[in-house]
């Protein structure tokens, strides 16, 4: 029997029995894992000391099974439950969006310490920063870079020529980036994105998440960036996110 310790954020949970649940964690050392949490379920409306909350940062112990992907959770020690997420629905839904993205874009047992750190820092930012949407946008873009899905925003994805700073830039999700006027006629679908939104989105790639609270961006630009990212992510996943229904843009 092998027992492992790691940092983890609870992404999802489903009932297994009257007192147990299956809890999905994204962990620093093992990536996404599913655990059987026996006796961790809240019952009778009272809070069990062992209960695991979603969108919460833990230090966990689990028994790793070799013949199944369902491991056994033995302990979950709270590190941060981000109290502001529990009292502000807008922030909660944005944090849920970040968690849903991690769940959708990662496979089991495929760790990325970089993604884990960005995820935890983003939950902190959404819970505490003045503009939670900026924290979510930065997370989406950094996640895409870490996982190898970042679009080409610096030049035409087809001919590789630079694109003049005009009012609107043609972005094609299927081609994975922006297209110049000459190339865009060769491809179907796509959307027009303000050049300013493309420029600012590119700056998010390497921005320090710990300094995001100082960043101020016009709400109209944030809306355009989020529209572009939703269009692109929807193309990558071939579906939309459930959390998008609750986030106003």
KOLTI-935786 format. One line per field, with one value per residue: x, y, z of N, C-alpha, C in turn. Coordinates in nm, 3 decimals. Example, Ala and Ser with C-alpha at 12.3 -4.5 7.8 and 13.67 -1.06 7.14 Angstrom:
BEGIN
n_px c(1.319 / 1.285)
n_py c(-0.569 / -0.225)
n_pz c(0.780 / 0.708)
ca_px c(1.230 / 1.367)
ca_py c(-0.450 / -0.106)
ca_pz c(0.780 / 0.714)
c_px c(1.320 / 1.290)
c_py c(-0.330 / 0.003)
c_pz c(0.780 / 0.787)
end
This chain:
BEGIN
n_px c(0.085 / 0.070 / 0.112 / 0.047 / 0.138 / 0.026 / -0.026 / -0.348 / -0.641 / -0.988 / -1.192 / -1.433 / -1.719 / -1.901 / -2.179 / -2.129 / -2.207 / -2.417 / -2.249 / -2.015 / -1.808 / -1.706 / -1.430 / -1.285 / -0.965 / -0.728 / -0.393 / -0.067 / 0.153 / 0.063 / -0.116 / -0.447 / -0.664 / -0.885 / -1.061 / -1.179 / -1.366 / -1.420 / -1.662 / -1.646 / -1.856 / -2.094 / -2.351 / -2.694 / -2.723 / -2.524 / -2.188 / -1.926 / -1.606 / -1.438 / -1.531 / -1.508 / -1.472 / -1.562 / -1.351 / -1.143 / -0.837 / -0.616 / -0.400 / -0.342 / -0.370 / -0.344 / -0.424 / -0.270 / -0.399 / -0.316 / -0.445 / -0.666 / -0.817 / -0.932 / -0.852 / -0.787 / -0.892 / -0.747 / -0.694 / -0.755 / -0.626 / -0.704 / -0.591 / -0.653 / -0.965 / -1.070 / -1.256 / -1.402 / -1.510 / -1.729 / -1.916 / -1.967 / -2.126 / -2.057 / -1.778 / -1.748 / -1.852 / -1.667 / -1.434 / -1.521 / -1.529 / -1.255 / -1.179 / -1.333 / -1.216 / -0.959 / -1.033 / -1.143 / -0.935 / -0.723 / -0.572 / -0.596 / -0.352 / -0.145 / 0.074 / 0.138 / 0.328 / 0.355 / 0.106 / -0.056 / 0.034 / -0.032 / -0.307 / -0.379 / -0.286 / -0.455 / -0.710 / -0.673 / -0.641 / -0.891 / -1.055 / -0.969 / -0.873 / -0.946 / -1.065 / -1.198 / -1.242 / -1.020 / -0.828 / -0.932 / -0.917 / -0.640 / -0.566 / -0.688 / -0.545 / -0.278 / -0.302 / -0.362 / -0.118 / 0.064 / -0.031 / 0.005 / -0.169 / -0.184 / -0.297 / -0.178 / -0.088 / 0.087 / 0.149 / 0.030 / -0.123 / -0.114 / 0.046 / 0.254 / 0.327 / 0.359 / 0.090 / -0.074 / -0.156 / -0.462 / -0.812 / -0.972 / -0.905 / -0.882 / -0.973 / -0.923 / -1.038 / -1.011 / -0.783 / -0.606 / -0.522 / -0.454 / -0.541 / -0.420 / -0.553 / -0.531 / -0.506 / -0.732 / -0.954 / -0.930 / -1.018 / -1.288 / -1.535 / -1.463 / -1.389 / -1.409 / -1.183 / -1.112 / -0.808 / -0.677 / -0.763 / -0.645 / -0.376 / -0.354 / -0.431 / -0.212 / -0.019 / -0.089 / 0.022 / 0.277 / 0.249 / 0.284 / 0.110 / 0.085 / 0.084 / -0.142 / -0.351 / -0.290 / -0.335 / -0.526 / -0.787 / -0.994 / -1.339 / -1.475 / -1.273 / -1.197 / -1.430 / -1.423 / -1.190 / -1.263 / -1.481 / -1.347 / -1.180 / -1.370 / -1.488 / -1.266 / -1.193 / -1.428 / -1.411 / -1.183 / -1.262 / -1.491 / -1.733 / -1.924 / -1.859 / -2.014 / -2.011 / -2.002 / -2.259 / -2.328 / -2.168 / -2.150 / -2.083)
n_py c(-0.120 / 0.210 / 0.536 / 0.870 / 1.216 / 1.540 / 1.872 / 2.009 / 2.102 / 2.099 / 1.994 / 1.875 / 1.674 / 1.376 / 1.190 / 0.883 / 0.702 / 0.690 / 0.819 / 0.874 / 1.009 / 1.058 / 1.236 / 1.474 / 1.590 / 1.847 / 1.814 / 1.912 / 1.736 / 1.506 / 1.565 / 1.553 / 1.370 / 1.106 / 1.040 / 0.819 / 0.917 / 0.812 / 0.845 / 1.121 / 1.279 / 1.540 / 1.523 / 1.526 / 1.801 / 1.912 / 2.019 / 1.815 / 1.749 / 1.639 / 1.698 / 1.785 / 2.074 / 2.225 / 2.412 / 2.469 / 2.476 / 2.227 / 2.020 / 1.698 / 1.349 / 1.037 / 0.701 / 0.533 / 0.349 / 0.066 / -0.081 / 0.053 / 0.369 / 0.502 / 0.628 / 0.620 / 0.855 / 0.971 / 1.180 / 1.531 / 1.835 / 2.159 / 2.438 / 2.682 / 2.832 / 3.038 / 3.264 / 3.485 / 3.389 / 3.252 / 3.434 / 3.601 / 3.578 / 3.630 / 3.619 / 3.356 / 3.209 / 3.277 / 3.164 / 2.901 / 2.868 / 2.873 / 2.636 / 2.450 / 2.470 / 2.368 / 2.106 / 2.019 / 2.045 / 1.892 / 1.567 / 1.255 / 1.191 / 1.348 / 1.556 / 1.908 / 2.130 / 2.400 / 2.477 / 2.412 / 2.597 / 2.840 / 2.811 / 2.802 / 3.056 / 3.208 / 3.152 / 3.276 / 3.540 / 3.592 / 3.579 / 3.794 / 4.023 / 4.347 / 4.355 / 4.082 / 3.962 / 4.020 / 3.859 / 3.608 / 3.616 / 3.635 / 3.388 / 3.206 / 3.257 / 3.206 / 2.936 / 2.822 / 2.869 / 2.716 / 2.457 / 2.429 / 2.536 / 2.798 / 3.067 / 3.207 / 3.527 / 3.719 / 3.743 / 3.680 / 3.369 / 3.207 / 3.309 / 3.418 / 3.683 / 4.012 / 4.194 / 4.493 / 4.749 / 4.775 / 4.866 / 4.638 / 4.289 / 3.976 / 3.677 / 3.334 / 3.044 / 2.773 / 2.771 / 2.861 / 3.122 / 3.470 / 3.622 / 3.778 / 4.033 / 3.943 / 3.666 / 3.587 / 3.554 / 3.304 / 3.125 / 2.980 / 3.088 / 3.238 / 3.538 / 3.894 / 4.081 / 4.351 / 4.532 / 4.630 / 4.463 / 4.221 / 4.290 / 4.343 / 4.096 / 3.943 / 4.044 / 3.937 / 3.687 / 3.665 / 3.803 / 3.895 / 3.725 / 3.798 / 4.066 / 4.155 / 4.294 / 4.557 / 4.614 / 4.778 / 4.764 / 4.863 / 4.790 / 4.725 / 4.624 / 4.399 / 4.248 / 4.196 / 4.040 / 3.819 / 3.722 / 3.641 / 3.440 / 3.258 / 3.178 / 3.055 / 2.854 / 2.705 / 2.600 / 2.438 / 2.249 / 2.158 / 2.220 / 2.426 / 2.581 / 2.494 / 2.684 / 2.927 / 3.012 / 3.155 / 3.372 / 3.703 / 3.892)
n_pz c(0.000 / -0.101 / 0.015 / -0.064 / -0.055 / -0.136 / -0.272 / -0.347 / -0.538 / -0.508 / -0.765 / -0.844 / -0.739 / -0.670 / -0.546 / -0.375 / -0.180 / 0.114 / 0.293 / 0.162 / -0.106 / -0.449 / -0.530 / -0.737 / -0.786 / -0.870 / -0.871 / -0.748 / -0.789 / -0.921 / -1.116 / -1.250 / -1.047 / -0.936 / -0.644 / -0.392 / -0.129 / 0.166 / 0.412 / 0.403 / 0.332 / 0.384 / 0.620 / 0.736 / 0.735 / 0.886 / 0.938 / 0.862 / 1.000 / 0.819 / 0.570 / 0.222 / 0.035 / -0.279 / -0.506 / -0.329 / -0.155 / -0.064 / 0.141 / 0.072 / 0.160 / 0.004 / -0.088 / -0.338 / -0.596 / -0.795 / -0.993 / -1.071 / -1.154 / -0.951 / -0.659 / -0.299 / -0.073 / 0.221 / 0.393 / 0.420 / 0.446 / 0.518 / 0.334 / 0.210 / 0.180 / 0.036 / 0.120 / 0.009 / -0.224 / -0.143 / -0.074 / -0.282 / -0.571 / -0.842 / -0.840 / -0.755 / -0.972 / -1.169 / -1.063 / -1.072 / -1.345 / -1.411 / -1.280 / -1.422 / -1.673 / -1.620 / -1.556 / -1.799 / -1.986 / -1.902 / -1.863 / -1.682 / -1.428 / -1.536 / -1.468 / -1.407 / -1.268 / -1.312 / -1.423 / -1.205 / -1.010 / -1.135 / -1.143 / -0.865 / -0.786 / -0.941 / -0.833 / -0.588 / -0.678 / -0.807 / -0.586 / -0.434 / -0.577 / -0.723 / -0.982 / -1.088 / -1.334 / -1.492 / -1.373 / -1.441 / -1.724 / -1.760 / -1.655 / -1.838 / -2.072 / -1.995 / -1.924 / -2.176 / -2.303 / -2.144 / -2.189 / -2.456 / -2.645 / -2.721 / -2.920 / -3.236 / -3.224 / -3.304 / -3.574 / -3.911 / -3.920 / -4.137 / -4.363 / -4.225 / -4.224 / -4.081 / -3.930 / -4.001 / -3.760 / -3.757 / -3.727 / -3.683 / -3.643 / -3.804 / -3.663 / -3.656 / -3.529 / -3.598 / -3.756 / -3.572 / -3.499 / -3.590 / -3.906 / -4.201 / -4.425 / -4.688 / -4.662 / -4.520 / -4.681 / -4.783 / -4.601 / -4.422 / -4.183 / -3.857 / -3.664 / -3.616 / -3.432 / -3.215 / -3.270 / -3.047 / -2.842 / -2.916 / -2.888 / -2.609 / -2.505 / -2.583 / -2.412 / -2.170 / -2.160 / -2.040 / -1.806 / -1.461 / -1.223 / -0.959 / -0.960 / -1.077 / -0.958 / -0.985 / -1.245 / -1.491 / -1.714 / -1.980 / -1.958 / -2.192 / -2.356 / -2.212 / -2.244 / -2.521 / -2.540 / -2.384 / -2.534 / -2.765 / -2.658 / -2.564 / -2.804 / -2.921 / -2.731 / -2.728 / -2.984 / -2.958 / -2.764 / -2.871 / -2.763 / -2.535 / -2.211 / -1.902 / -1.697 / -1.830 / -1.870 / -1.648 / -1.621 / -1.680 / -1.968)
ca_px c(0.000 / 0.150 / 0.041 / 0.109 / 0.097 / 0.042 / -0.119 / -0.458 / -0.762 / -1.104 / -1.258 / -1.569 / -1.752 / -2.028 / -2.213 / -2.096 / -2.293 / -2.475 / -2.146 / -1.891 / -1.814 / -1.591 / -1.385 / -1.182 / -0.868 / -0.612 / -0.284 / 0.062 / 0.250 / 0.007 / -0.216 / -0.587 / -0.689 / -1.017 / -1.043 / -1.296 / -1.356 / -1.512 / -1.695 / -1.620 / -1.975 / -2.171 / -2.481 / -2.788 / -2.712 / -2.416 / -2.059 / -1.829 / -1.471 / -1.368 / -1.596 / -1.424 / -1.545 / -1.510 / -1.275 / -1.072 / -0.698 / -0.587 / -0.290 / -0.415 / -0.306 / -0.429 / -0.366 / -0.272 / -0.429 / -0.243 / -0.529 / -0.782 / -0.789 / -1.001 / -0.766 / -0.859 / -0.854 / -0.741 / -0.689 / -0.754 / -0.599 / -0.736 / -0.488 / -0.722 / -1.099 / -1.106 / -1.388 / -1.476 / -1.583 / -1.852 / -2.010 / -1.981 / -2.158 / -1.982 / -1.644 / -1.759 / -1.869 / -1.540 / -1.346 / -1.574 / -1.487 / -1.114 / -1.175 / -1.389 / -1.114 / -0.857 / -1.092 / -1.166 / -0.814 / -0.618 / -0.601 / -0.557 / -0.211 / -0.058 / 0.099 / 0.207 / 0.343 / 0.333 / -0.038 / -0.110 / 0.065 / -0.113 / -0.446 / -0.393 / -0.270 / -0.574 / -0.817 / -0.643 / -0.669 / -1.035 / -1.116 / -0.922 / -0.843 / -1.058 / -1.128 / -1.182 / -1.241 / -0.882 / -0.762 / -0.979 / -0.860 / -0.497 / -0.557 / -0.723 / -0.436 / -0.161 / -0.331 / -0.346 / 0.025 / 0.126 / -0.076 / 0.041 / -0.281 / -0.189 / -0.311 / -0.076 / -0.139 / 0.191 / 0.154 / -0.069 / -0.094 / -0.100 / 0.162 / 0.355 / 0.357 / 0.303 / -0.040 / -0.078 / -0.247 / -0.586 / -0.917 / -1.018 / -0.818 / -0.958 / -0.923 / -0.983 / -1.008 / -0.967 / -0.645 / -0.524 / -0.463 / -0.505 / -0.514 / -0.416 / -0.665 / -0.511 / -0.525 / -0.860 / -1.053 / -0.910 / -1.068 / -1.425 / -1.559 / -1.376 / -1.452 / -1.327 / -1.150 / -1.039 / -0.663 / -0.636 / -0.789 / -0.541 / -0.251 / -0.356 / -0.432 / -0.075 / 0.059 / -0.125 / 0.096 / 0.390 / 0.224 / 0.298 / -0.022 / 0.086 / 0.071 / -0.262 / -0.440 / -0.254 / -0.368 / -0.657 / -0.821 / -1.132 / -1.431 / -1.509 / -1.164 / -1.210 / -1.540 / -1.378 / -1.094 / -1.337 / -1.557 / -1.252 / -1.136 / -1.482 / -1.498 / -1.151 / -1.203 / -1.540 / -1.360 / -1.089 / -1.333 / -1.612 / -1.848 / -1.906 / -1.847 / -2.135 / -1.995 / -2.024 / -2.401 / -2.346 / -2.073 / -2.196 / -1.978)
ca_py c(0.000 / 0.332 / 0.657 / 0.986 / 1.348 / 1.643 / 1.986 / 1.980 / 2.183 / 2.015 / 2.038 / 1.821 / 1.563 / 1.307 / 1.100 / 0.741 / 0.632 / 0.784 / 0.892 / 0.886 / 1.076 / 1.055 / 1.374 / 1.499 / 1.692 / 1.876 / 1.813 / 1.963 / 1.632 / 1.392 / 1.609 / 1.529 / 1.236 / 1.081 / 0.971 / 0.778 / 0.978 / 0.740 / 0.918 / 1.264 / 1.349 / 1.608 / 1.459 / 1.586 / 1.945 / 1.956 / 2.015 / 1.718 / 1.803 / 1.577 / 1.733 / 1.853 / 2.174 / 2.257 / 2.537 / 2.483 / 2.433 / 2.132 / 1.925 / 1.572 / 1.218 / 0.937 / 0.570 / 0.520 / 0.213 / 0.033 / -0.145 / 0.137 / 0.513 / 0.557 / 0.614 / 0.637 / 0.973 / 0.943 / 1.304 / 1.657 / 1.943 / 2.286 / 2.541 / 2.809 / 2.810 / 3.157 / 3.304 / 3.580 / 3.314 / 3.200 / 3.544 / 3.681 / 3.480 / 3.657 / 3.565 / 3.210 / 3.154 / 3.291 / 3.059 / 2.775 / 2.863 / 2.831 / 2.494 / 2.372 / 2.468 / 2.271 / 1.972 / 1.983 / 2.047 / 1.804 / 1.426 / 1.197 / 1.157 / 1.425 / 1.672 / 2.030 / 2.218 / 2.537 / 2.499 / 2.410 / 2.723 / 2.944 / 2.787 / 2.845 / 3.202 / 3.266 / 3.147 / 3.383 / 3.667 / 3.609 / 3.600 / 3.913 / 4.141 / 4.437 / 4.313 / 3.937 / 3.921 / 4.027 / 3.738 / 3.495 / 3.627 / 3.600 / 3.243 / 3.137 / 3.273 / 3.134 / 2.794 / 2.785 / 2.865 / 2.603 / 2.331 / 2.424 / 2.575 / 2.944 / 3.108 / 3.295 / 3.665 / 3.813 / 3.757 / 3.597 / 3.228 / 3.138 / 3.354 / 3.460 / 3.825 / 4.096 / 4.254 / 4.632 / 4.777 / 4.832 / 4.866 / 4.502 / 4.180 / 3.855 / 3.565 / 3.208 / 2.944 / 2.647 / 2.789 / 2.883 / 3.254 / 3.580 / 3.615 / 3.906 / 4.052 / 3.861 / 3.524 / 3.555 / 3.516 / 3.163 / 3.040 / 3.004 / 3.114 / 3.336 / 3.658 / 4.014 / 4.122 / 4.478 / 4.515 / 4.657 / 4.343 / 4.125 / 4.336 / 4.325 / 3.951 / 3.897 / 4.086 / 3.852 / 3.561 / 3.666 / 3.895 / 3.841 / 3.717 / 3.863 / 4.211 / 4.183 / 4.388 / 4.691 / 4.628 / 4.834 / 4.751 / 4.902 / 4.675 / 4.687 / 4.542 / 4.268 / 4.177 / 4.147 / 3.931 / 3.702 / 3.669 / 3.570 / 3.318 / 3.162 / 3.126 / 2.967 / 2.738 / 2.626 / 2.528 / 2.335 / 2.144 / 2.122 / 2.245 / 2.537 / 2.549 / 2.518 / 2.806 / 3.046 / 3.056 / 3.235 / 3.484 / 3.809 / 3.965)
ca_pz c(0.000 / -0.113 / 0.054 / -0.125 / -0.006 / -0.236 / -0.268 / -0.439 / -0.540 / -0.539 / -0.888 / -0.857 / -0.650 / -0.693 / -0.436 / -0.392 / -0.085 / 0.210 / 0.367 / 0.084 / -0.235 / -0.539 / -0.542 / -0.837 / -0.747 / -0.954 / -0.775 / -0.794 / -0.824 / -0.995 / -1.211 / -1.211 / -0.992 / -0.877 / -0.516 / -0.314 / 0.003 / 0.253 / 0.534 / 0.390 / 0.289 / 0.487 / 0.643 / 0.832 / 0.736 / 0.974 / 0.873 / 0.911 / 0.998 / 0.708 / 0.444 / 0.124 / -0.043 / -0.411 / -0.518 / -0.203 / -0.163 / 0.044 / 0.144 / 0.084 / 0.162 / -0.061 / -0.120 / -0.483 / -0.641 / -0.918 / -1.094 / -1.096 / -1.148 / -0.834 / -0.543 / -0.173 / 0.004 / 0.365 / 0.471 / 0.345 / 0.541 / 0.453 / 0.320 / 0.181 / 0.123 / -0.041 / 0.175 / -0.076 / -0.327 / -0.082 / -0.049 / -0.405 / -0.676 / -0.964 / -0.821 / -0.746 / -1.106 / -1.241 / -1.012 / -1.126 / -1.485 / -1.411 / -1.243 / -1.533 / -1.777 / -1.578 / -1.567 / -1.939 / -2.067 / -1.850 / -1.849 / -1.553 / -1.402 / -1.626 / -1.383 / -1.450 / -1.152 / -1.357 / -1.432 / -1.069 / -0.944 / -1.198 / -1.100 / -0.726 / -0.783 / -1.001 / -0.733 / -0.492 / -0.743 / -0.826 / -0.455 / -0.363 / -0.658 / -0.754 / -1.107 / -1.098 / -1.473 / -1.541 / -1.324 / -1.521 / -1.858 / -1.752 / -1.636 / -1.961 / -2.169 / -1.944 / -1.936 / -2.316 / -2.333 / -2.074 / -2.248 / -2.598 / -2.731 / -2.736 / -3.060 / -3.293 / -3.225 / -3.345 / -3.719 / -3.981 / -3.894 / -4.266 / -4.442 / -4.128 / -4.236 / -3.975 / -3.964 / -3.957 / -3.649 / -3.806 / -3.624 / -3.655 / -3.689 / -3.828 / -3.583 / -3.699 / -3.426 / -3.658 / -3.803 / -3.454 / -3.484 / -3.671 / -4.049 / -4.270 / -4.518 / -4.808 / -4.630 / -4.457 / -4.781 / -4.816 / -4.493 / -4.377 / -4.040 / -3.794 / -3.608 / -3.616 / -3.295 / -3.214 / -3.261 / -2.910 / -2.762 / -2.952 / -2.829 / -2.463 / -2.480 / -2.597 / -2.294 / -2.057 / -2.165 / -1.947 / -1.695 / -1.326 / -1.161 / -0.828 / -0.978 / -1.156 / -0.891 / -1.030 / -1.387 / -1.522 / -1.856 / -2.008 / -1.957 / -2.329 / -2.407 / -2.144 / -2.308 / -2.651 / -2.519 / -2.336 / -2.648 / -2.851 / -2.590 / -2.563 / -2.940 / -2.943 / -2.642 / -2.779 / -3.100 / -2.911 / -2.690 / -2.947 / -2.677 / -2.444 / -2.069 / -1.823 / -1.617 / -1.910 / -1.859 / -1.528 / -1.621 / -1.770 / -2.039)
c_px c(0.088 / 0.065 / 0.118 / 0.052 / 0.120 / -0.053 / -0.225 / -0.569 / -0.878 / -1.180 / -1.404 / -1.592 / -1.888 / -2.052 / -2.179 / -2.183 / -2.348 / -2.370 / -2.019 / -1.915 / -1.691 / -1.552 / -1.272 / -1.094 / -0.774 / -0.496 / -0.154 / 0.150 / 0.195 / -0.098 / -0.356 / -0.603 / -0.832 / -0.996 / -1.178 / -1.276 / -1.460 / -1.535 / -1.673 / -1.745 / -2.044 / -2.308 / -2.561 / -2.772 / -2.602 / -2.282 / -1.967 / -1.690 / -1.391 / -1.424 / -1.501 / -1.511 / -1.480 / -1.438 / -1.203 / -0.936 / -0.663 / -0.446 / -0.356 / -0.319 / -0.399 / -0.351 / -0.381 / -0.293 / -0.361 / -0.332 / -0.658 / -0.741 / -0.859 / -0.918 / -0.847 / -0.805 / -0.856 / -0.741 / -0.687 / -0.742 / -0.615 / -0.616 / -0.551 / -0.858 / -1.153 / -1.245 / -1.469 / -1.555 / -1.718 / -1.957 / -2.035 / -2.003 / -2.079 / -1.841 / -1.647 / -1.770 / -1.741 / -1.439 / -1.390 / -1.533 / -1.341 / -1.102 / -1.227 / -1.288 / -1.004 / -0.910 / -1.105 / -1.036 / -0.704 / -0.665 / -0.559 / -0.408 / -0.116 / -0.024 / 0.167 / 0.212 / 0.315 / 0.184 / -0.101 / -0.087 / -0.017 / -0.258 / -0.468 / -0.381 / -0.393 / -0.692 / -0.798 / -0.678 / -0.817 / -1.102 / -1.082 / -0.906 / -0.968 / -1.135 / -1.103 / -1.176 / -1.101 / -0.805 / -0.804 / -0.921 / -0.713 / -0.481 / -0.583 / -0.607 / -0.311 / -0.182 / -0.311 / -0.199 / 0.091 / 0.093 / -0.052 / -0.069 / -0.286 / -0.201 / -0.192 / -0.138 / -0.037 / 0.198 / 0.047 / -0.030 / -0.072 / 0.027 / 0.278 / 0.396 / 0.296 / 0.176 / -0.042 / -0.181 / -0.370 / -0.694 / -0.963 / -0.927 / -0.902 / -0.895 / -0.998 / -0.942 / -0.954 / -0.823 / -0.550 / -0.458 / -0.525 / -0.461 / -0.510 / -0.532 / -0.653 / -0.544 / -0.666 / -0.965 / -1.042 / -0.976 / -1.210 / -1.428 / -1.457 / -1.454 / -1.354 / -1.309 / -1.077 / -0.889 / -0.613 / -0.656 / -0.684 / -0.409 / -0.246 / -0.359 / -0.290 / 0.010 / 0.028 / -0.039 / 0.204 / 0.370 / 0.236 / 0.162 / -0.027 / 0.070 / -0.055 / -0.354 / -0.409 / -0.296 / -0.511 / -0.679 / -0.966 / -1.221 / -1.467 / -1.400 / -1.168 / -1.319 / -1.496 / -1.279 / -1.168 / -1.420 / -1.465 / -1.209 / -1.247 / -1.497 / -1.386 / -1.160 / -1.317 / -1.496 / -1.268 / -1.161 / -1.452 / -1.737 / -1.820 / -1.891 / -1.979 / -2.129 / -2.018 / -2.166 / -2.420 / -2.253 / -2.116 / -2.075 / -2.043)
c_py c(0.124 / 0.453 / 0.778 / 1.114 / 1.449 / 1.759 / 1.963 / 2.083 / 2.093 / 2.073 / 1.993 / 1.708 / 1.505 / 1.211 / 0.956 / 0.653 / 0.735 / 0.869 / 0.919 / 0.954 / 1.041 / 1.200 / 1.381 / 1.613 / 1.721 / 1.896 / 1.866 / 1.852 / 1.522 / 1.434 / 1.583 / 1.385 / 1.228 / 0.999 / 0.932 / 0.828 / 0.915 / 0.820 / 1.067 / 1.345 / 1.416 / 1.542 / 1.539 / 1.737 / 1.999 / 1.936 / 1.913 / 1.780 / 1.749 / 1.619 / 1.813 / 1.947 / 2.193 / 2.391 / 2.570 / 2.415 / 2.349 / 2.074 / 1.789 / 1.453 / 1.120 / 0.809 / 0.548 / 0.374 / 0.187 / -0.021 / -0.068 / 0.283 / 0.580 / 0.527 / 0.640 / 0.757 / 0.939 / 1.069 / 1.424 / 1.771 / 2.076 / 2.380 / 2.678 / 2.777 / 2.934 / 3.210 / 3.396 / 3.508 / 3.266 / 3.308 / 3.630 / 3.584 / 3.503 / 3.599 / 3.411 / 3.149 / 3.168 / 3.188 / 2.923 / 2.757 / 2.817 / 2.683 / 2.406 / 2.363 / 2.368 / 2.128 / 1.927 / 1.967 / 1.953 / 1.659 / 1.376 / 1.170 / 1.223 / 1.557 / 1.788 / 2.122 / 2.363 / 2.568 / 2.501 / 2.543 / 2.838 / 2.933 / 2.838 / 2.997 / 3.272 / 3.262 / 3.256 / 3.519 / 3.693 / 3.641 / 3.737 / 4.038 / 4.221 / 4.390 / 4.164 / 3.890 / 3.925 / 3.904 / 3.617 / 3.498 / 3.586 / 3.449 / 3.169 / 3.140 / 3.198 / 2.982 / 2.746 / 2.777 / 2.742 / 2.471 / 2.322 / 2.462 / 2.725 / 2.981 / 3.193 / 3.435 / 3.764 / 3.839 / 3.670 / 3.451 / 3.151 / 3.178 / 3.403 / 3.607 / 3.901 / 4.161 / 4.397 / 4.652 / 4.852 / 4.816 / 4.727 / 4.398 / 4.053 / 3.739 / 3.439 / 3.098 / 2.815 / 2.655 / 2.823 / 3.018 / 3.357 / 3.563 / 3.756 / 3.915 / 3.962 / 3.714 / 3.492 / 3.511 / 3.368 / 3.070 / 3.080 / 3.027 / 3.213 / 3.455 / 3.774 / 4.059 / 4.256 / 4.457 / 4.539 / 4.537 / 4.235 / 4.162 / 4.310 / 4.176 / 3.895 / 3.932 / 3.999 / 3.726 / 3.556 / 3.757 / 3.824 / 3.842 / 3.788 / 4.013 / 4.250 / 4.286 / 4.532 / 4.719 / 4.680 / 4.827 / 4.791 / 4.779 / 4.630 / 4.600 / 4.404 / 4.184 / 4.118 / 4.032 / 3.805 / 3.640 / 3.587 / 3.438 / 3.213 / 3.097 / 3.024 / 2.840 / 2.646 / 2.543 / 2.414 / 2.218 / 2.088 / 2.131 / 2.369 / 2.489 / 2.578 / 2.650 / 2.933 / 3.101 / 3.154 / 3.356 / 3.587 / 3.877 / 4.070)
c_pz c(0.000 / -0.080 / 0.002 / -0.065 / -0.118 / -0.209 / -0.375 / -0.428 / -0.582 / -0.658 / -0.896 / -0.760 / -0.689 / -0.578 / -0.472 / -0.302 / 0.011 / 0.280 / 0.287 / -0.051 / -0.318 / -0.565 / -0.644 / -0.789 / -0.863 / -0.858 / -0.836 / -0.852 / -0.915 / -1.097 / -1.159 / -1.163 / -0.940 / -0.750 / -0.456 / -0.172 / 0.094 / 0.383 / 0.527 / 0.357 / 0.406 / 0.499 / 0.744 / 0.843 / 0.825 / 0.905 / 0.939 / 0.903 / 0.880 / 0.572 / 0.355 / 0.042 / -0.179 / -0.408 / -0.388 / -0.215 / -0.040 / 0.033 / 0.166 / 0.097 / 0.092 / -0.086 / -0.270 / -0.521 / -0.775 / -1.029 / -1.122 / -1.087 / -1.031 / -0.709 / -0.416 / -0.097 / 0.152 / 0.450 / 0.379 / 0.445 / 0.469 / 0.452 / 0.295 / 0.120 / 0.053 / 0.001 / 0.083 / -0.185 / -0.273 / -0.062 / -0.172 / -0.521 / -0.804 / -0.954 / -0.818 / -0.886 / -1.188 / -1.194 / -1.064 / -1.272 / -1.495 / -1.378 / -1.356 / -1.648 / -1.744 / -1.596 / -1.712 / -2.018 / -2.017 / -1.843 / -1.713 / -1.548 / -1.501 / -1.558 / -1.455 / -1.329 / -1.190 / -1.365 / -1.293 / -1.000 / -1.002 / -1.154 / -0.957 / -0.715 / -0.841 / -0.905 / -0.628 / -0.552 / -0.762 / -0.694 / -0.396 / -0.448 / -0.690 / -0.876 / -1.128 / -1.242 / -1.532 / -1.497 / -1.407 / -1.662 / -1.859 / -1.736 / -1.767 / -2.060 / -2.123 / -1.953 / -2.080 / -2.355 / -2.272 / -2.142 / -2.399 / -2.693 / -2.759 / -2.884 / -3.105 / -3.305 / -3.282 / -3.494 / -3.781 / -3.967 / -4.024 / -4.340 / -4.356 / -4.141 / -4.118 / -4.024 / -3.914 / -3.845 / -3.701 / -3.700 / -3.586 / -3.716 / -3.698 / -3.753 / -3.621 / -3.602 / -3.487 / -3.706 / -3.688 / -3.443 / -3.576 / -3.817 / -4.107 / -4.370 / -4.640 / -4.780 / -4.580 / -4.557 / -4.818 / -4.715 / -4.455 / -4.227 / -3.985 / -3.743 / -3.619 / -3.471 / -3.302 / -3.195 / -3.119 / -2.820 / -2.790 / -2.884 / -2.679 / -2.428 / -2.488 / -2.477 / -2.173 / -2.050 / -2.057 / -1.827 / -1.561 / -1.256 / -1.026 / -0.838 / -1.055 / -1.092 / -0.930 / -1.173 / -1.404 / -1.673 / -1.874 / -2.016 / -2.097 / -2.391 / -2.343 / -2.209 / -2.441 / -2.637 / -2.476 / -2.448 / -2.738 / -2.787 / -2.585 / -2.700 / -2.965 / -2.859 / -2.686 / -2.899 / -3.058 / -2.846 / -2.766 / -2.860 / -2.592 / -2.301 / -1.997 / -1.747 / -1.697 / -1.898 / -1.744 / -1.520 / -1.725 / -1.836 / -2.129)
end
